[in-house]
Amino acid sequence: MGTGKTYSTKYLLDSNNSSGVAGQVLSTTSTGIDWVDSGTLSTGLWLKNGNNIYNSNSGNVGVGTTGPTAKLHVLGGSNDTIDETTANFKVQGGGGNGTMFGTIASSPYTSYIQSAYVVDTSLAQYNLALNPIGGNVGIGTTSPGVKLDVNGESVRVINANPKYYLNNSVVQWHTTIATNDYRIHDGIDDRLTIKRSSGNVGIGTTSPNSKLQVVGKATSTSTVSTDAATTLVTKDYVDSSAGNPSHFRQGHKSHNLTNAFTTCLTVNLSNHTSCYVTVCCFGDWGSHSAAAYRGEFFLQNGANSYNEPGIILRQDDNTSNSGDQIVCQILDPTSTANPKNFEIQIRTTATTGTTGFTGLLTFTVQGKFNSVT
């Protein structure tokens, strides 16, 4: 039967060996290929409803396969080339723009979605929008809680100069083309840089030459000082026994002075180690007015001898009079085990009137020691 020719229905029989009548066409139905009315196509697997047709089959529809396993099952080939001829499924708009779905032939056998001018994909490729009117997108999750919810180990961007935007392109972080440095940009300039080659961090500079370089004024409530090598020393570091052993410690605390010796500072020393200690005391000593005391000491762990426990270098007391003053002593540890604690004790010598007060003690410890309490 030639294409474009018209034949009388009496010469063509359907699967029931019946000939059609004028106005009928051959159509696939549940019983085979039958003559049906061309105006309605009201029977068969494909039915007409106005200008629409639909499939009355309760099973699946296969394209390229006789065993479809889904409502629409398209079986095509795989190809390492992506163009308008290699996709398995294509949706095309009136102007030629559309979307292609396909699979790659080589490992790892990736599937793809490509938006392009699907008449000739080499001429134009277009943007692809997911949920353009609302909703979230999930990767590795069926319950995305934000606009893009990724459940997995990492997100990778491969590009000569990748940028990641926040807040409508006002804030971005990115890597540079030449050095792959990591930078944070605020829409005006790069504000923070981490050098990939050295790990140096720069604030206000893209070429930091130390572990942390700040160009401009920097303030901190915990900063103590910087040394000649630009090492930042924080108050927390100075106040801690950082390292083992540490070599410098300073601090302050409140202490209740009486006219009996009480321990105000304990330094733990290993065998054959020593340190230099200063202790100052300030406060309101009642009728004695303001208290002001300073003591300097060497503490030594001399293997239970060798000038142990140390020496009092000097004591200055601006509130001292003929009978009342502030004094300290070093308590020699009774233990012979090492390491061991060396105690500095403090008291007033007052026997009448106001014999004690609550003082503010400040101290420094320098040398070789394990801890200060």
BADORO-238988 format. One record per atom (N, C-alpha, C): x, y, z; residue in one letter. Coordinates in steps of 0.1 Angstrom, whole numbers, padded with zeros to 4 digits, always signed. Example, Ala and Ser with C-alpha at 12.3 -4.5 7.8 and 13.67 -1.06 7.14 Angstrom:
residues 2
+0132-0057+0078a;+0123-0045+0078a;+0132-0033+0078a;+0128-0022+0071s;+0137-0011+0071s;+0129+0000+0079s;
This chain:
residues 373
+0009-0012+0000m;+0000+0000+0000m;+0009+0012+0000m;+0007+0021-0010g;+0016+0032-0011g;+0013+0044-0002g;+0023+0051+0001t;+0021+0063+0009t;+0014+0074+0001t;+0004+0080+0008g;-0003+0091+0001g;-0014+0087-0008g;-0017+0074-0010k;-0027+0069-0019k;-0040+0066-0011k;-0051+0066-0017t;-0064+0064-0011t;-0069+0051-0017t;-0074+0042-0008y;-0079+0029-0012y;-0093+0027-0006y;-0101+0020-0013s;-0115+0017-0008s;-0114+0007+0004s;-0123+0010+0014t;-0122+0002+0026t;-0126-0013+0023t;-0133-0016+0012k;-0138-0029+0010k;-0126-0039+0006k;-0115-0033+0002y;-0103-0041-0002y;-0094-0044+0010y;-0096-0038+0021l;-0088-0040+0033l;-0096-0046+0044l;-0091-0057+0050l;-0098-0064+0060l;-0090-0062+0073l;-0098-0061+0084d;-0092-0059+0097d;-0089-0073+0103d;-0085-0074+0115s;-0081-0086+0121s;-0092-0096+0123s;-0105-0091+0121n;-0117-0100+0122n;-0121-0103+0107n;-0113-0100+0097n;-0116-0103+0083n;-0129-0094+0079n;-0130-0083+0085s;-0141-0074+0082s;-0136-0062+0074s;-0144-0058+0064s;-0141-0046+0056s;-0147-0034+0062s;-0141-0023+0060g;-0146-0010+0066g;-0156-0004+0057g;-0162+0007+0062v;-0171+0015+0055v;-0165+0029+0053v;-0171+0037+0045a;-0166+0050+0043a;-0166+0058+0056a;-0155+0065+0058g;-0153+0073+0071g;-0146+0066+0082g;-0143+0053+0080q;-0136+0046+0090q;-0121+0044+0087q;-0113+0042+0097v;-0099+0040+0096v;-0095+0028+0104v;-0084+0021+0100l;-0079+0010+0108l;-0072+0016+0120l;-0075+0010+0132s;-0069+0014+0144s;-0066+0002+0153s;-0056+0003+0161t;-0052-0008+0170t;-0062-0007+0182t;-0069-0018+0185t;-0078-0019+0196t;-0074-0031+0205t;-0082-0033+0216s;-0079-0044+0225s;-0081-0058+0219s;-0088-0058+0207t;-0090-0071+0200t;-0081-0073+0188t;-0073-0063+0185g;-0065-0063+0173g;-0065-0051+0166g;-0064-0052+0152i;-0065-0040+0144i;-0079-0040+0137i;-0087-0030+0140d;-0101-0029+0136d;-0104-0017+0129d;-0114-0017+0121w;-0120-0005+0115w;-0128+0002+0125w;-0124+0015+0127v;-0132+0024+0136v;-0135+0037+0130v;-0145+0044+0135d;-0149+0057+0130d;-0138+0067+0131d;-0134+0073+0121s;-0123+0083+0121s;-0126+0095+0129s;-0139+0098+0130g;-0143+0111+0137g;-0142+0110+0152g;-0143+0098+0157t;-0143+0097+0172t;-0131+0089+0178t;-0127+0079+0171l;-0117+0070+0176l;-0121+0067+0191l;-0133+0064+0193s;-0138+0062+0207s;-0135+0048+0212s;-0129+0039+0204t;-0124+0026+0209t;-0110+0024+0205t;-0104+0014+0211g;-0090+0011+0208g;-0081+0016+0219g;-0068+0013+0217l;-0058+0017+0227l;-0055+0032+0227l;-0056+0038+0216w;-0055+0053+0215w;-0068+0059+0211w;-0073+0068+0220l;-0086+0073+0219l;-0085+0088+0217l;-0096+0094+0210k;-0096+0108+0208k;-0106+0115+0217k;-0102+0126+0222n;-0111+0134+0230n;-0109+0149+0225n;-0118+0153+0217g;-0117+0166+0210g;-0104+0166+0202g;-0095+0176+0204n;-0083+0176+0197n;-0072+0168+0203n;-0075+0161+0214n;-0065+0153+0222n;-0067+0139+0219n;-0056+0131+0220i;-0057+0116+0221i;-0050+0111+0233i;-0054+0100+0238y;-0048+0094+0250y;-0048+0079+0248y;-0041+0072+0257n;-0040+0058+0256n;-0049+0052+0267n;-0057+0042+0262s;-0066+0036+0272s;-0060+0024+0278s;-0048+0020+0275n;-0042+0009+0280n;-0039+0011+0295n;-0042+0001+0304s;-0040+0003+0318s;-0025-0001+0322s;-0017-0006+0313g;-0004-0009+0315g;+0006+0002+0312g;+0018-0002+0307n;+0029+0007+0304n;+0030+0010+0289n;+0037+0020+0285v;+0039+0024+0271v;+0054+0023+0269v;+0058+0016+0259g;+0072+0014+0255g;+0076+0020+0242g;+0087+0028+0242v;+0092+0033+0229v;+0106+0027+0228v;+0107+0019+0217g;+0120+0012+0215g;+0121-0001+0223g;+0110-0005+0230t;+0111-0018+0238t;+0097-0024+0238t;+0096-0037+0238t;+0083-0044+0238t;+0080-0048+0253t;+0089-0045+0262g;+0086-0049+0276g;+0088-0037+0285g;+0080-0026+0283p;+0081-0014+0292p;+0079-0018+0307p;+0087-0012+0316t;+0085-0015+0330t;+0081-0002+0338t;+0078+0009+0331a;+0073+0021+0337a;+0062+0026+0328a;+0055+0036+0333k;+0044+0042+0325k;+0048+0046+0311k;+0060+0052+0311l;+0066+0055+0298l;+0081+0051+0299l;+0084+0041+0290h;+0097+0035+0290h;+0103+0037+0277h;+0114+0045+0276v;+0121+0048+0264v;+0134+0041+0264v;+0136+0032+0254l;+0149+0025+0253l;+0156+0030+0241l;+0168+0036+0244g;+0176+0041+0233g;+0191+0037+0235g;+0199+0043+0227g;+0214+0040+0228g;+0221+0049+0237g;+0233+0046+0241s;+0242+0055+0248s;+0253+0060+0239s;+0258+0072+0242n;+0268+0078+0233n;+0276+0087+0241n;+0289+0088+0238d;+0298+0097+0245d;+0297+0111+0239d;+0291+0112+0228t;+0288+0125+0222t;+0274+0130+0225t;+0274+0143+0230i;+0261+0149+0233i;+0257+0159+0223i;+0247+0156+0215d;+0241+0165+0205d;+0227+0162+0202d;+0221+0168+0192e;+0207+0167+0190e;+0204+0153+0184e;+0213+0145+0180t;+0211+0132+0174t;+0213+0120+0183t;+0219+0123+0195t;+0223+0112+0204t;+0214+0110+0216t;+0205+0120+0219a;+0197+0119+0231a;+0187+0108+0230a;+0183+0102+0241n;+0172+0092+0241n;+0158+0098+0242n;+0157+0110+0247f;+0144+0117+0248f;+0146+0132+0246f;+0138+0138+0239k;+0140+0152+0236k;+0126+0159+0236k;+0126+0171+0243v;+0114+0180+0244v;+0118+0193+0237v;+0110+0196+0227q;+0114+0208+0218q;+0103+0218+0218q;+0107+0231+0220g;+0097+0242+0219g;+0096+0247+0205g;+0087+0256+0203g;+0084+0261+0190g;+0096+0268+0183g;+0104+0274+0191g;+0116+0281+0186g;+0128+0272+0184g;+0127+0260+0188g;+0138+0251+0187g;+0145+0249+0200g;+0143+0257+0210n;+0149+0255+0223n;+0142+0243+0230n;+0149+0236+0238g;+0143+0224+0244g;+0153+0217+0254g;+0149+0205+0258t;+0157+0198+0268t;+0159+0184+0262t;+0171+0179+0264m;+0175+0165+0260m;+0179+0157+0272m;+0175+0144+0271f;+0178+0134+0282f;+0186+0123+0275f;+0197+0119+0281g;+0205+0108+0275g;+0214+0102+0285g;+0222+0092+0279t;+0232+0085+0287t;+0245+0084+0280t;+0256+0084+0288i;+0269+0083+0283i;+0274+0069+0282i;+0281+0065+0271a;+0284+0051+0269a;+0296+0047+0277a;+0305+0055+0281s;+0317+0051+0288s;+0315+0053+0303s;+0324+0045+0310s;+0324+0046+0325s;+0327+0060+0329s;+0320+0065+0339p;+0311+0059+0348p;+0296+0059+0344p;+0293+0059+0331y;+0280+0058+0326y;+0270+0068+0331y;+0274+0080+0330t;+0266+0092+0335t;+0254+0094+0327t;+0243+0098+0333s;+0231+0102+0326s;+0231+0118+0327s;+0224+0124+0317y;+0225+0138+0316y;+0212+0144+0312y;+0210+0157+0316i;+0199+0166+0312i;+0206+0178+0306i;+0203+0181+0293q;+0209+0193+0286q;+0198+0202+0280q;+0199+0215+0284s;+0190+0225+0278s;+0198+0231+0267s;+0192+0232+0255a;+0199+0237+0243a;+0190+0240+0232a;+0195+0245+0221y;+0188+0246+0208y;+0188+0232+0202y;+0178+0225+0204v;+0178+0210+0202v;+0177+0207+0187v;+0176+0217+0178v;+0176+0215+0164v;+0191+0213+0160v;+0200+0221+0166d;+0214+0220+0164d;+0221+0225+0177d;+0225+0216+0185t;+0230+0219+0199t;+0243+0227+0198t;+0250+0226+0187s;+0263+0234+0186s;+0261+0249+0185s;+0248+0253+0181l;+0246+0267+0179l;+0243+0274+0192l;+0237+0267+0202a;+0233+0274+0215a;+0230+0264+0225a;+0234+0268+0237q;+0231+0260+0249q;+0224+0270+0259q;+0214+0265+0266y;+0206+0275+0274y;+0207+0271+0289y;+0201+0279+0297n;+0201+0277+0312n;+0190+0266+0315n;+0193+0259+0326l;+0183+0249+0330l;+0179+0253+0344l;+0166+0254+0347a;+0160+0258+0359a;+0154+0246+0366a;+0156+0244+0379l;+0150+0234+0387l;+0141+0241+0397l;+0128+0237+0397n;+0118+0244+0406n;+0118+0259+0405n;+0116+0264+0392p;+0118+0279+0391p;+0107+0287+0398p;+0096+0281+0401i;+0085+0288+0408i;+0084+0285+0422i;+0093+0277+0428g;+0093+0275+0442g;+0097+0260+0445g;+0099+0258+0458g;+0103+0245+0463g;+0118+0243+0464g;+0122+0233+0471n;+0136+0230+0473n;+0141+0219+0464n;+0154+0218+0463v;+0161+0208+0455v;+0170+0200+0464v;+0169+0187+0463g;+0177+0178+0472g;+0186+0169+0463g;+0199+0168+0468i;+0208+0159+0462i;+0212+0149+0473i;+0209+0137+0471g;+0212+0127+0481g;+0202+0126+0492g;+0191+0134+0491t;+0180+0134+0501t;+0167+0135+0494t;+0157+0129+0500t;+0143+0131+0495t;+0135+0141+0503t;+0142+0147+0512s;+0135+0157+0521s;+0143+0170+0522s;+0146+0177+0511p;+0154+0189+0512p;+0147+0200+0521p;+0155+0205+0530g;+0150+0215+0539g;+0153+0229+0535g;+0162+0231+0525v;+0166+0245+0521v;+0166+0244+0506v;+0169+0256+0499k;+0168+0257+0485k;+0177+0247+0478k;+0189+0244+0483l;+0197+0233+0478l;+0202+0226+0490l;+0198+0213+0492d;+0201+0205+0503d;+0209+0193+0498d;+0222+0193+0501v;+0231+0183+0496v;+0235+0173+0508v;+0231+0161+0507n;+0235+0151+0517n;+0246+0142+0511n;+0258+0145+0515g;+0269+0137+0510g;+0282+0143+0515g;+0293+0138+0511e;+0306+0142+0516e;+0311+0156+0512e;+0308+0160+0500s;+0314+0173+0496s;+0307+0178+0483s;+0309+0190+0480v;+0305+0196+0467v;+0318+0201+0460v;+0319+0198+0448r;+0332+0201+0441r;+0328+0210+0429r;+0336+0221+0427v;+0334+0230+0416v;+0348+0230+0408v;+0348+0226+0396i;+0360+0225+0388i;+0359+0236+0377i;+0367+0246+0378n;+0367+0258+0369n;+0380+0265+0370n;+0384+0272+0360a;+0396+0280+0360a;+0396+0290+0371a;+0384+0296+0374n;+0383+0306+0384n;+0370+0305+0391n;+0367+0295+0399p;+0354+0293+0404p;+0350+0303+0415p;+0338+0307+0415k;+0333+0317+0425k;+0320+0311+0431k;+0318+0314+0444y;+0306+0309+0450y;+0299+0321+0457y;+0287+0324+0453y;+0280+0337+0456y;+0270+0335+0468y;+0270+0345+0476l;+0260+0346+0487l;+0253+0359+0486l;+0240+0360+0490n;+0233+0372+0492n;+0233+0380+0479n;+0229+0374+0468n;+0227+0381+0456n;+0239+0388+0450n;+0250+0380+0451s;+0263+0384+0445s;+0270+0395+0453s;+0265+0399+0464v;+0272+0410+0472v;+0284+0404+0479v;+0282+0392+0485v;+0293+0385+0491v;+0297+0372+0483v;+0309+0370+0481q;+0313+0358+0474q;+0327+0353+0480q;+0329+0340+0478w;+0342+0334+0481w;+0346+0327+0469w;+0359+0327+0466h;+0364+0321+0453h;+0379+0318+0454h;+0384+0311+0444t;+0398+0308+0443t;+0403+0315+0431t;+0416+0319+0432t;+0422+0327+0421t;+0427+0318+0410t;+0429+0323+0398i;+0433+0315+0386i;+0447+0311+0388i;+0456+0320+0391a;+0471+0317+0391a;+0475+0309+0402a;+0470+0311+0414t;+0476+0305+0426t;+0466+0296+0434t;+0453+0296+0430n;+0443+0288+0437n;+0442+0293+0452n;+0445+0305+0455d;+0443+0310+0468d;+0428+0311+0471d;+0424+0310+0484y;+0410+0311+0488y;+0408+0325+0493y;+0397+0331+0487r;+0395+0345+0491r;+0380+0347+0494r;+0377+0357+0503i;+0364+0362+0505i;+0363+0376+0500i;+0353+0378+0492h;+0351+0391+0485h;+0337+0397+0489h;+0337+0410+0492d;+0324+0416+0497d;+0317+0424+0486d;+0321+0422+0473g;+0315+0430+0463g;+0323+0442+0459g;+0333+0446+0468i;+0342+0457+0465i;+0356+0453+0464i;+0360+0444+0473d;+0374+0440+0473d;+0376+0427+0480d;+0387+0420+0478d;+0390+0408+0486d;+0394+0412+0500d;+0386+0407+0510r;+0388+0411+0524r;+0397+0401+0531r;+0396+0388+0528l;+0404+0378+0535l;+0410+0368+0524l;+0423+0365+0526t;+0430+0356+0517t;+0437+0345+0525t;+0435+0333+0520i;+0443+0321+0525i;+0452+0316+0514i;+0465+0317+0516k;+0474+0313+0505k;+0475+0298+0505k;+0473+0292+0493r;+0474+0278+0492r;+0488+0273+0493r;+0498+0280+0489s;+0511+0276+0489s;+0517+0275+0503s;+0514+0285+0511s;+0520+0286+0525s;+0510+0284+0536s;+0497+0286+0534g;+0488+0285+0545g;+0486+0298+0552g;+0494+0309+0548n;+0493+0322+0554n;+0479+0328+0552n;+0475+0335+0562v;+0462+0342+0562v;+0464+0357+0561v;+0457+0364+0552g;+0459+0378+0551g;+0445+0385+0553g;+0444+0395+0561i;+0432+0404+0562i;+0436+0418+0557i;+0430+0422+0547g;+0434+0435+0541g;+0445+0434+0531g;+0450+0422+0529t;+0461+0420+0519t;+0459+0406+0512t;+0462+0405+0500t;+0462+0392+0492t;+0475+0386+0492t;+0485+0391+0498s;+0499+0386+0498s;+0505+0385+0512s;+0498+0377+0521p;+0503+0377+0535p;+0517+0370+0535p;+0526+0375+0543n;+0540+0369+0544n;+0542+0363+0557n;+0532+0361+0565s;+0533+0354+0578s;+0520+0346+0580s;+0520+0338+0591k;+0508+0330+0594k;+0496+0338+0595k;+0497+0350+0600l;+0485+0360+0601l;+0491+0374+0599l;+0487+0380+0588q;+0491+0394+0585q;+0478+0402+0583q;+0478+0413+0592v;+0466+0422+0591v;+0471+0436+0586v;+0466+0441+0575v;+0469+0454+0570v;+0458+0463+0575v;+0461+0473+0584g;+0452+0481+0589g;+0451+0479+0604g;+0442+0486+0611k;+0441+0486+0625k;+0434+0473+0630k;+0439+0466+0640a;+0433+0454+0645a;+0432+0456+0660a;+0420+0453+0666t;+0418+0454+0680t;+0413+0441+0686t;+0417+0438+0698s;+0413+0426+0704s;+0413+0427+0720s;+0403+0423+0726t;+0403+0424+0741t;+0412+0413+0747t;+0417+0403+0740s;+0425+0393+0745s;+0440+0393+0741s;+0443+0403+0732t;+0457+0404+0727t;+0466+0411+0738t;+0478+0405+0740v;+0488+0410+0749v;+0498+0418+0741v;+0505+0411+0732s;+0516+0417+0725s;+0520+0409+0713s;+0528+0414+0704t;+0534+0406+0694t;+0549+0408+0695t;+0557+0397+0692d;+0571+0398+0694d;+0578+0401+0680d;+0591+0401+0680a;+0598+0406+0668a;+0595+0397+0656a;+0591+0384+0659a;+0589+0374+0648a;+0574+0375+0644a;+0566+0385+0649t;+0552+0387+0646t;+0544+0375+0651t;+0548+0369+0662t;+0540+0358+0668t;+0530+0365+0677t;+0517+0363+0675l;+0507+0369+0683l;+0505+0361+0696l;+0507+0368+0708v;+0505+0362+0721v;+0493+0367+0727v;+0484+0358+0730t;+0471+0362+0736t;+0472+0361+0751t;+0463+0368+0758k;+0462+0367+0773k;+0459+0353+0777k;+0450+0346+0770d;+0447+0332+0774d;+0460+0324+0773d;+0468+0326+0763y;+0481+0318+0762y;+0490+0321+0774y;+0491+0334+0777v;+0500+0338+0787v;+0496+0333+0801v;+0482+0333+0803d;+0477+0329+0816d;+0476+0314+0817d;+0479+0307+0806s;+0478+0292+0807s;+0492+0287+0809s;+0493+0274+0813s;+0506+0267+0813s;+0508+0260+0800s;+0508+0268+0789a;+0510+0262+0776a;+0523+0256+0774a;+0523+0244+0768g;+0536+0237+0766g;+0539+0229+0779g;+0548+0220+0778n;+0552+0212+0790n;+0567+0209+0789n;+0575+0216+0797p;+0571+0226+0807p;+0569+0240+0800p;+0561+0249+0806s;+0560+0262+0801s;+0571+0271+0807s;+0573+0283+0802h;+0584+0291+0806h;+0580+0304+0812h;+0567+0308+0810f;+0562+0321+0815f;+0548+0320+0818f;+0544+0326+0830r;+0530+0326+0834r;+0528+0338+0842r;+0516+0344+0840q;+0512+0356+0848q;+0497+0354+0851q;+0493+0361+0862g;+0479+0360+0866g;+0476+0368+0878g;+0464+0367+0883h;+0460+0374+0895h;+0448+0366+0901h;+0446+0369+0914k;+0436+0363+0921k;+0433+0370+0934k;+0422+0367+0941s;+0419+0373+0954s;+0424+0363+0965s;+0429+0369+0975h;+0435+0361+0986h;+0431+0367+1000h;+0427+0360+1009n;+0424+0365+1023n;+0436+0364+1032n;+0442+0375+1035l;+0454+0376+1044l;+0449+0376+1058l;+0456+0369+1067t;+0455+0369+1081t;+0469+0371+1087t;+0470+0370+1101n;+0483+0371+1107n;+0489+0357+1109n;+0484+0347+1101a;+0490+0334+1101a;+0493+0331+1086a;+0504+0324+1084f;+0509+0321+1070f;+0498+0312+1063f;+0494+0316+1051t;+0486+0308+1042t;+0492+0308+1028t;+0490+0297+1021t;+0496+0295+1008t;+0489+0304+0998t;+0496+0312+0991c;+0490+0321+0981c;+0494+0316+0967c;+0505+0309+0965l;+0510+0305+0952l;+0517+0291+0953l;+0514+0282+0944t;+0520+0269+0944t;+0526+0267+0930t;+0539+0263+0930v;+0546+0261+0917v;+0551+0247+0917v;+0548+0239+0907n;+0553+0225+0906n;+0566+0224+0898n;+0576+0218+0904l;+0589+0218+0897l;+0594+0203+0896l;+0600+0200+0884s;+0606+0187+0883s;+0620+0188+0889s;+0627+0176+0890n;+0640+0176+0896n;+0650+0184+0888n;+0658+0192+0895h;+0669+0200+0889h;+0663+0211+0880h;+0652+0217+0884t;+0646+0228+0877t;+0644+0239+0886t;+0643+0251+0881s;+0641+0263+0890s;+0634+0274+0882s;+0629+0284+0890c;+0622+0295+0883c;+0623+0308+0892c;+0620+0319+0886y;+0619+0332+0892y;+0605+0336+0894y;+0601+0341+0906v;+0587+0344+0909v;+0586+0358+0915v;+0576+0365+0911t;+0572+0378+0918t;+0558+0376+0923t;+0556+0382+0935v;+0542+0382+0941v;+0540+0396+0946v;+0529+0402+0942c;+0525+0415+0947c;+0511+0414+0953c;+0509+0423+0963c;+0496+0423+0970c;+0491+0437+0972c;+0479+0439+0969f;+0473+0452+0970f;+0459+0451+0977f;+0454+0461+0984g;+0441+0461+0990g;+0439+0471+1001g;+0428+0471+1006d;+0424+0481+1017d;+0426+0474+1030d;+0437+0478+1037w;+0440+0471+1050w;+0435+0480+1062w;+0423+0484+1061g;+0416+0491+1071g;+0424+0503+1076g;+0428+0503+1089s;+0435+0514+1096s;+0449+0516+1090s;+0454+0506+1082h;+0467+0507+1076h;+0466+0514+1062h;+0454+0518+1058s;+0452+0524+1045s;+0454+0514+1034s;+0460+0518+1023a;+0462+0509+1011a;+0474+0500+1013a;+0472+0487+1011a;+0483+0478+1012a;+0491+0478+0998a;+0504+0477+0999a;+0512+0476+0987a;+0525+0468+0990a;+0525+0456+0985y;+0536+0447+0988y;+0542+0440+0975y;+0555+0438+0975r;+0561+0431+0964r;+0572+0422+0970r;+0572+0409+0965g;+0582+0400+0969g;+0588+0393+0957g;+0601+0390+0957e;+0608+0383+0946e;+0615+0371+0951e;+0614+0360+0944f;+0619+0347+0949f;+0626+0339+0938f;+0636+0331+0942f;+0640+0320+0934f;+0635+0307+0940f;+0628+0298+0932l;+0624+0285+0936l;+0633+0275+0929l;+0638+0265+0937q;+0647+0255+0932q;+0643+0241+0937q;+0643+0231+0927n;+0642+0217+0931n;+0655+0211+0929n;+0662+0210+0940g;+0676+0206+0940g;+0678+0191+0944g;+0669+0182+0941a;+0671+0168+0944a;+0671+0167+0959a;+0662+0174+0966n;+0660+0174+0981n;+0672+0180+0988n;+0681+0187+0981s;+0692+0194+0987s;+0695+0206+0978s;+0708+0209+0977y;+0713+0220+0968y;+0704+0233+0969y;+0705+0239+0980n;+0698+0252+0982n;+0683+0251+0980n;+0677+0240+0982e;+0662+0239+0981e;+0656+0244+0994e;+0645+0251+0994p;+0636+0253+0982p;+0638+0266+0974p;+0649+0273+0977g;+0652+0286+0970g;+0656+0297+0979g;+0653+0309+0975i;+0657+0321+0983i;+0648+0332+0981i;+0646+0340+0991i;+0638+0352+0990i;+0648+0363+0986i;+0646+0369+0974l;+0655+0379+0969l;+0653+0392+0976l;+0640+0396+0977r;+0637+0409+0983r;+0622+0409+0987r;+0619+0418+0996q;+0605+0420+1000q;+0604+0435+1003q;+0594+0442+0996d;+0591+0456+0998d;+0577+0458+1002d;+0575+0466+1013d;+0561+0467+1018d;+0559+0482+1022d;+0551+0489+1014n;+0549+0503+1016n;+0540+0506+1027n;+0533+0496+1033t;+0524+0499+1044t;+0531+0495+1057t;+0544+0491+1057s;+0551+0486+1069s;+0553+0497+1079s;+0551+0494+1091n;+0555+0503+1102n;+0563+0495+1112n;+0565+0500+1124s;+0574+0493+1133s;+0569+0479+1137s;+0556+0477+1136g;+0551+0464+1141g;+0543+0456+1131g;+0536+0463+1121d;+0527+0456+1112d;+0532+0457+1098d;+0533+0446+1091q;+0538+0446+1078q;+0533+0433+1071q;+0535+0432+1058i;+0532+0420+1050i;+0545+0413+1047i;+0545+0400+1049v;+0557+0392+1047v;+0553+0379+1040v;+0563+0373+1033c;+0561+0360+1027c;+0572+0350+1031c;+0570+0337+1029q;+0580+0327+1031q;+0579+0316+1021q;+0590+0309+1019i;+0589+0297+1010i;+0588+0285+1018i;+0579+0276+1016l;+0577+0264+1023l;+0584+0253+1016l;+0594+0247+1024d;+0602+0236+1018d;+0593+0223+1017d;+0591+0217+1006p;+0583+0205+1005p;+0589+0194+1014p;+0580+0187+1020t;+0584+0175+1029t;+0586+0163+1021t;+0580+0162+1009s;+0581+0150+1001s;+0594+0150+0994s;+0599+0138+0992t;+0612+0136+0984t;+0609+0131+0970t;+0596+0129+0966a;+0593+0125+0953a;+0593+0136+0943a;+0595+0133+0931n;+0595+0143+0920n;+0585+0140+0909n;+0579+0150+0903p;+0580+0164+0906p;+0573+0167+0919p;+0575+0179+0925k;+0568+0183+0937k;+0565+0198+0938k;+0556+0201+0947n;+0551+0215+0948n;+0559+0223+0958n;+0562+0235+0954f;+0568+0245+0962f;+0558+0256+0964f;+0556+0260+0977e;+0546+0269+0981e;+0552+0282+0986e;+0546+0293+0982i;+0549+0307+0987i;+0537+0310+0996i;+0540+0314+1009q;+0529+0317+1018q;+0531+0332+1022q;+0519+0338+1026i;+0519+0352+1029i;+0510+0354+1042i;+0514+0365+1049r;+0506+0368+1061r;+0509+0383+1065r;+0501+0388+1074t;+0504+0401+1081t;+0511+0398+1094t;+0518+0408+1099t;+0524+0406+1112t;+0516+0413+1123t;+0505+0418+1120a;+0496+0426+1129a;+0491+0417+1140a;+0492+0422+1153t;+0487+0414+1164t;+0475+0421+1170t;+0473+0433+1167t;+0461+0441+1172t;+0454+0448+1161t;+0442+0453+1164g;+0435+0461+1154g;+0431+0452+1142g;+0432+0458+1130t;+0429+0450+1118t;+0440+0442+1114t;+0439+0429+1117t;+0450+0419+1115t;+0450+0413+1101t;+0440+0415+1093g;+0439+0409+1080g;+0430+0417+1071g;+0430+0413+1058f;+0421+0419+1048f;+0421+0410+1036f;+0412+0413+1027t;+0412+0405+1014t;+0420+0413+1004t;+0431+0407+0999g;+0440+0414+0990g;+0439+0409+0975g;+0443+0417+0966l;+0445+0413+0952l;+0459+0409+0950l;+0461+0396+0947l;+0475+0391+0944l;+0477+0391+0929l;+0488+0396+0924t;+0493+0395+0911t;+0506+0387+0911t;+0509+0379+0901f;+0521+0371+0901f;+0526+0369+0887f;+0540+0367+0887t;+0546+0362+0874t;+0555+0350+0878t;+0557+0341+0869v;+0566+0329+0871v;+0573+0328+0858v;+0587+0328+0859q;+0595+0326+0847q;+0606+0315+0850q;+0608+0307+0840g;+0618+0296+0841g;+0613+0283+0837g;+0618+0272+0843k;+0613+0259+0841k;+0604+0254+0852k;+0592+0252+0848f;+0582+0247+0858f;+0571+0240+0851f;+0563+0232+0858n;+0553+0224+0852n;+0539+0230+0853n;+0536+0237+0864s;+0523+0243+0866s;+0523+0253+0877s;+0513+0262+0876v;+0512+0273+0887v;+0497+0273+0891v;+0495+0272+0904t;+0482+0273+0910t;+0481+0283+0921t;
